[in-house]
């Protein structure tokens, strides 16, 4: 799915009636409290270049590369990128656990929702949901039993009390056997806090696209092999989303980082596995503004949040697709594919990797 914003929460009252609450933000791992959370121990990772690769600088054409491209992947525009370091793979549960142990940090999904703060992102007059809905939790994917309306995200995304990075499917689940899988249920501020602790930062959207391309103008990070024969190239949904996963890649959910071949720059999981946070604000006009400036050097995104579809929610770019991406749905594994989600949302297919200046 990728867009962590959902239109509707269905709260069952009885067998015959449902109250439909129109949220512009359903990612109820949402809470904006303690946005600048103080970290107890600010000791920086002593060697931030471990597991990083130097990405060479260069100039490329950023934007849609195929007839599958969405309107916000245009206009194509020239971008120049200086050399920078990029994490070899997505931040794993083991790496994130080191951060939590060192700092005592508490993620967004582990905190109850502050209604007074979240309601400012919603249309005026939106009713407050029951207190039980505002308990700490996050969104968890559940396969449907058959075909559903692909515009109705609530068919497969379920608000799950107690879901967070240590319990990715909710209470009773664990990461004990998944320490080498990417951490999930991380909001933008969680990813930013980790990067700051590690002496790194989140990549810009332009850096991410340049790194994913591996120095080519190919459609996918793995090249141009069509998706029908690419099950061994990345972790994505083979079959019919969201009810029939053929598991040709061997995984229903996340896979251990580095399980599939690297791209031209030696980076793993630039397609599939989990969506990855970028530092840029989402602004539907940003590409047009960049194009008007000619070749732009190291763009770092818009200074404003601007998405007419969800005007109340501050959204950041996410890139790369996830284990849920499918040709019939989002094709999020394409190099140029842009998605966005509310900065304070998380789910069990959203993670991140870090960058660092050269």
C-alpha positions, 0 to 999 in steps of 0.5 A, a space after each residue: 500500500 505505501 500511503 499510510 493515510 486511510 479514509 475510514 475506520 470502521 468501528 463495529 457496534 453490533 451485528 447490524 450497524 457500523 459507525 464510519 468515522 471519516 479520518 484523513 489519517 487512519 494510521 493510528 500509530 499516529 501521535 504527535 506527542 513528544 515529537 522532539 523526544 529527549 534521548 537519554 543517552 546521546 552517544 553516537 554510534 562510534 563507527 557510522 560507516 559500518 555497513 555503508 557504501 559510497 555512492 558516486 556523484 553524477 547527474 541524471 534525469 529524475 522522474 517517470 521512466 515508463 508508461 506506468 508512471 504516476 502524474 507526480 513522477 513528472 515532469 522529468 528534470 535534471 538533478 546533480 548529486 554529490 557523492 554520499 554514503 548510503 546504508 548497505 541495506 535497510 535498518 534491521 531489528 538488531 540494529 534498531 534494538 541497539 539504538 533502543 537499548 542505548 537510548 531508551 527511546 520509545 517509538 510512536 507506535 508504543 505511545 497512546 494517541 493524543 487526540 488533541 494533537 492529532 485532530 488538527 490533521 483532520 477535517 473540522 468536526 471529525 468526531 473523537 473515536 472511542 478511547 479504546 481506539 486511541 490506545 497505542 498500536 499500529 496498522 497491520 496487513 491481513 490478507 483478504 479472503 477474495 477480491 476487494 475494492 482496491 480503493 478501500 484500504 480498510 479491507 486489508 489494513 487493520 488497526 491493531 492495539 499493541 502492534 509495534 516494532 517488537 510485535 509486528 503483527 500485534 500481541 503474541 508476535 515477536 521478532 526473536 527469529 527476525 532480528 535480521 529483518 528490517 525494523 517496521 512500524 517506525 514513523 518518520 520521527 523514529 527513523 530520524 531519531 535513529 539516524 541522529 543517534 547513529 551520526 547519519 541522516 535520512 536520504 533525500 528523495 533525489 539521493 534515494 532515486 539516484 542510489 536505486 538506479 545503480 547508475 542506469 536509467 533502468 525501470 527497476 533497481 534490478 534492471 529491466 527484467 519484467 516483473 513476471 520473471 523477477 521473483 528472485 530479484 526482490 521481495 514483493 507480492 506475486 499473485 493477485 493482491 491482496 488475497 492470493 500470494 503465490 510466494 514465488 520469492 519465498 516470503 509472505 512478509 518481510 525477508 532478511 535484509 540482503 536476501 536478494 541480489 544487490 543493484 549496480 551500486 551494491 545496495 540491497 533491497 532498493 526494491 521491495 521488502 519495506 517502504 523507506 522514509 526519505 527526508 523530503 516533505 511531499 509536495 505535488 508541485 515540487 518536481 515542476 519547481 525543480 524543473 524550472 530551475 534547470 539542473 538542480 544540485 542536491 535538491 532536498 525537497 520542498 519547504 511545504 507540505 502540499 497534497 490536495 488529497 489529504 490537505 491536513 496531514 504533513 506527509 513525507 516521501 517513502 520509496 522502494 515499495 514493500 513485500 505487498 507491492 504488486 503490478 495490479 496495485 502500486 508497482 512501488 518497486 519501480 525506481 521512480 515510483 513516489 509514495 507518501 505517508 503522514 510523518 507520524 504514521 507507521 505500519 508493518 511494511 514501513 522501515 528506512 535506511 540511512 545516508 551520510 555526507 561524504 
